Amino acid sequence: MEYRNLGNSGLRVSTMTLGTMTFGGSGRMASLGDTDVAGARRQIDMCIDRGVNFFDTANMYSAGASEEILGEAIKDKRDDLLLATKVRFPMGEGPNEDGLSRQHILTQCDASLRRLQTDRIDLYQLHQWDGLTPLEETLQTMDQLVRDGKVRYYGISNFSGWHLMKVMQTCERHGFIKPVSQQIHYTPQAREAEYELMPAASDQGLGTMIWSPLAGGLLSGKYRRGQTNPDGTRFSQGWTEPPIRDEAQLYNVIDKLVEVGESHGVSAAQVTLAWLLSRQGVTTTVIGARKDHQLEDNLAGAELTLSQHEIEAIETASRPPLIYPYWHQLKTAAKRFGPTDRILHQPYLDASE
């Protein structure tokens, strides 16, 4: 297992992180899995055996049950592991049970600590933007939690590019401790993050964690052109994340992943994970599985090395169109591109040569 620094911090995290959305299995999360404490212990041990040191959850996963199960499963290993959780989404019906206000963050941080049976959160993440709470209030609260020792580091998740930059600017202006990471969705099927989020994170020194790196299972190899969705999968049960906007391109990407996988004797899932870990700026992929054999297969993706030709073939099959102003920059500013600009533009530059 490879370990990478999480952004500009000194925190070293495994390139595979176990995501625990499948723990608990209630409410909206019921279609994702119903792993109990015994199953969680088994999966956590599988991860530890492969070198994973990072475990990710959120307070809203199964209304807190995921945190409770994770906390119980790792309580005898707590000092050997890194725990990440999140705050933002509703945890009740009241008017202050949602958002990123000081009230909600402090209340939910204490609740997460209780459920996780720990005295600190290693990475506390703002799970989504809150346009109603003053950003200074949110970031001062996160600064306070780090200084008080309840939180070691904090990050953002699902923010847009301008949200990210506003966070960094506000921290700079007020002297607040800055976030060290972003957690975003980014796969060969959904590369929108390359327009703004990946370059911005590189520029600002944020590590990038990838949630749902297999696109909800779309890129696992189970979904094939001309076939109905397999029974028991997320999409067969009405799951809609991520959206499928171009079905033809999706299957072109899947065909390429399967082709590369067959040449290595591995699954399309492993190829997808290896491709993501080859992308500039990606720190770790957050994997999760309902079944142990799925987790074992995903973990093996950390050991797969793709050739440059294979990386480029997947990139070509999944390449998104350049939207404005990027197509204009490619035509008029390419001679002045810096390294961060090339995170998005390099494939288009290569194609034009």
N, C-alpha and C positions, 0 to 999 in steps of 0.2 A: 504494500500500500504506500502510495506517495502522500507526503504531507506538504501543504502549501500555506504560506502566511495569509491570513484573512485580511486583505487590503494592506494598509500601511501599519497594521498592528503587529505585535509580536506573537499573536496567537496562531499556533500551528494546527491546522485541521486536516483531516483525511479527505482525499478527493471523492470519497463516497460518504454521504451522511444518511443515516437512517431516518426517514420521515415516518411519523406515527399517526397519520390521518386514519389509518386502518384500525387503530386501537379504539375499542369501545363500541363502534358501530351503531350509533343511535341517531335519530333525527335525519337531517340531510346527509349525514355520513354513512347511513345504514347500507347503501349500495356499494360502499367502498371496502367494507370488511368489518369483522366483529372480533378482532383479536383480543383475547382476555389476558390476564396476568401471566398464566403459564405459557401461553403462546408468545407473549412479549418477551419473557425471559429467554425462551428458546431462540427467538430471532435476534435478540440483543447479543446473546452468546455467539451466534453464528457470525455476527458483524465483528465482534471483538476478536474472534479467532482470525478474521481476515484483515485486522488492523484498523478497523473503523473506531474513531474516538469521538465522533460528533453525532448528537441525537437531537432531532428537531421536532417540536410539537407546537401547539397553539392553544390558548385558553378556550377557544370556541369549538375545537374539535370534539364532537359528541358532548357538547355542553360541559366540558371540563373532565370528562371521563378519560380522554387520552392522556392528559397530564397525570391523573390519579394512577392509571395503570403504569405509565412510564416511571413515575416516582416510586411506586411499590417494587417494580421489577429491577430497578438499578440501585436501590437504597444501600446495598452492601458493596456497591462498586462506585459510589458517587464520586469519590476523589480521583478516580482514574478516568473519568469521562467528562465531556463537555456537553452541557445542556443548553438548548436554544428554545425559547418559546416566544409568543407574540401577543399583542394587545391591540384592539381597535373595535372589533365587531361586537354586536349586542350580546350581553350575558344576562339579560333580564328584560323586563317590560318597562321599567321606569325611564324617565327622560334623561337620566345621567348614566344609563347602563350601556352607553355606546360612545364611540368617538375617541379622541385623543386629548381630552381635557385633563387637567391636573387631577381632578377628582376621580375620573375613570381610571387613569393610568395607575395612580397610587393604590386605589382599592383593588384593582385587578392584579397588580404586582404582588401584593400580600396574599391574595387568593391563590395565585399560581405557585408561590413559594410553599404554601400549605399543601397544595395538592401534590407538588413534586417532592415534598418531604426534604427540603433543602433550605440552606440559609442564603443561597445566592443563585442568580441566573447568569450563566456565562455569556449568553448573547440574547438580549431582549430586543425584539423587533417590532417596529410600528407596522402593523399588518396591512394597512391601506391608508391612503390620504384622507385627511379630515379638513374640508374646506370651511368649516364653521368655527373651529377653535383657532385662536391666534397661534401662529407657529412658534412665536417666542415662548408661549405658555407650555407648549408641548416639549420643546427642546430644553427649556430650563428644568422641567421635571425630569427628563432623561439625564441631564447633567447632574441633578441632585441625587438620583438613584445610583449613578456610578460613584459619586463622591461618598455616598453613605455606605457603599459596599454591598448593597443588595443586588446590583448588576455590575458585571465586570466590563462588558462592552455592549454597545447597542447598534442596531441596524435599521434599515428601512426596507419595505417590501411593497411591490406593486405601485410604486410612485412613477410618475412620468419624468421625462428628462428635465422639464422646467421645475417640477417639484423637487427633484434631487438637487438641482443647483440652488434653489431657494433655501433648502435646508443647509447646505454647506455655507452659503453666504451669510445666513442668519447666525450660524455658529461662529463664523469668523468675526462678525460685527460685535457680538456680545461676549465673546470669549468662552463660549460653551464647549464642552467636550464634543467632538464630532463623531458621527457614526462611522463604523468601519466596514460596513457591508450593505449590499442590497440583495434581496431574494426576489427573483423574477422568473417568469416563464420564458423559456428560450429553447427551441428544438429545431431540427431540420425542417419540421413542418411549420414552425412559427418563428420567423427570424426578424420580427419587427424590432426587437431590442437592439439590433445592429444600427438602426437609424440614429438613435440618441443615447439609449441607456448604457450600452457597452462602451462607446467612446467617452461618455460623461464619467462613468465609473473609473475608467482608466485615467482620465485627466485628473480626477479628484482623489485618487488613491483608495477607492472602495473595492473590496473583494466582491465577487458575484457568486451567489448560491442559486442553483437552478431548481425550481420546483417543477414537479411532473415532467421530468426529462424525457419520458417515453410518450408524452402527449396523451396522458390518460390511458395508455396501452395501445394507442393507434400505431406506434412505431415498434411494437414488440414482435411483429411478424404474424400475429393472430389475424389481423385484418388484411384481406387480399382482394384484389380487383375482381368484381363480378360475384363476390360471395356475400351472403347475409352476415350480419354481425353475430359473432359467436354467442351462444347462450351464456348468461351469467357474467358477461362483461359489463363495464360501466355504460357503454353506449347502447347496449341492448336494453338497459334499464332507464334510459332517458337522460343520462349524463350529457352535458353540453359544453364541457370545458376540455380542450380548447374548441372554438368554433371551427368548422371546416368550410372554408370559403372557396377553395378550388379543389374539387374532388379528384380531377384528372391529375393535377400536379402531386397531390397527396399520394396517389398510387404510383406515380413515377418515382417518387422519393422512396416509398416502401420497396418497390422493385429493386432499386439500387442498393438499399440496405440489406435486403435478403441476398442479393447477388454477392455483395462483399462478404456477408456472413458465411455463405456457403463456401467461399474460397478459403476461409479460415476454419471451417468446421464449427462455427459458433452461431448463436442466434442473432437476429436483427436487433434485438434489444441491446446486446453487448456492443454491437457496432455503433449504435446510436450513442451510447454512453461514452465509448472511446472517442467518437468524433467530437462530442461536446467538450470533453476534457482536453482536446487538442486545440480548442478555440482560444484565441488570445483573451485574457481577462477572466476566464472561468476558473473559479477556485474549487468548487465542489458541486456535485450533483446530489440532490435529495431524492433518494430512492425509497420506495415502500412496496410492500407486497402482501396480498392476502394469504398466499401459500408459501411455505418454506422453499419449495423448489424454484419458485419465481425469484425469491430473494437471493438464493444461491447463484442463480444464473446472472442476475444483475450485478452482484458483487464481483463476479468474474470479469465484468467489463473493465474494471480498474487495471487488469493485467493485460488487456489486449492493446497491441500497438498496431496502428494502421499505417500503411505506406503513404507517402505524400501524394502519390497518384490516386489512392483510394479516398483520401481526405478531399482532394480536389474534385473527384467524380461525384461525391455526395454533395459537395458545395454547389457544383454546377446544376445538378438535378433539383436542388432546393432553392436556388438563388432568387431572391425577391426582386421586383422592379425597383429602380431608383425613383423615389418620389421627389418632388420639389422641396427644398432647393438643391438636392443632391445631384440630380441629373445636370443641373446648370453648373454646379461646382465642378463636376467631372469634365464638362466641356470647356470651362474658362479658368479654372483655378488649380488644375492638377499639378502644375509645376511648383506650386507653393504648398503642397500637402505636407503635413508633418506626420509623425508616427500615429498619433491618435486619429487623424483623418483617415488613415489607411486601414483602420479596423473595418470600416464600411467599404471603402472605395477600392481596396487592393484587387479583388477579383475582377472588377470592371476595368481597372487599368490593365491587368494581365490580358483580358479578353480583347482589348483594343490594340494590343501590340501586334 
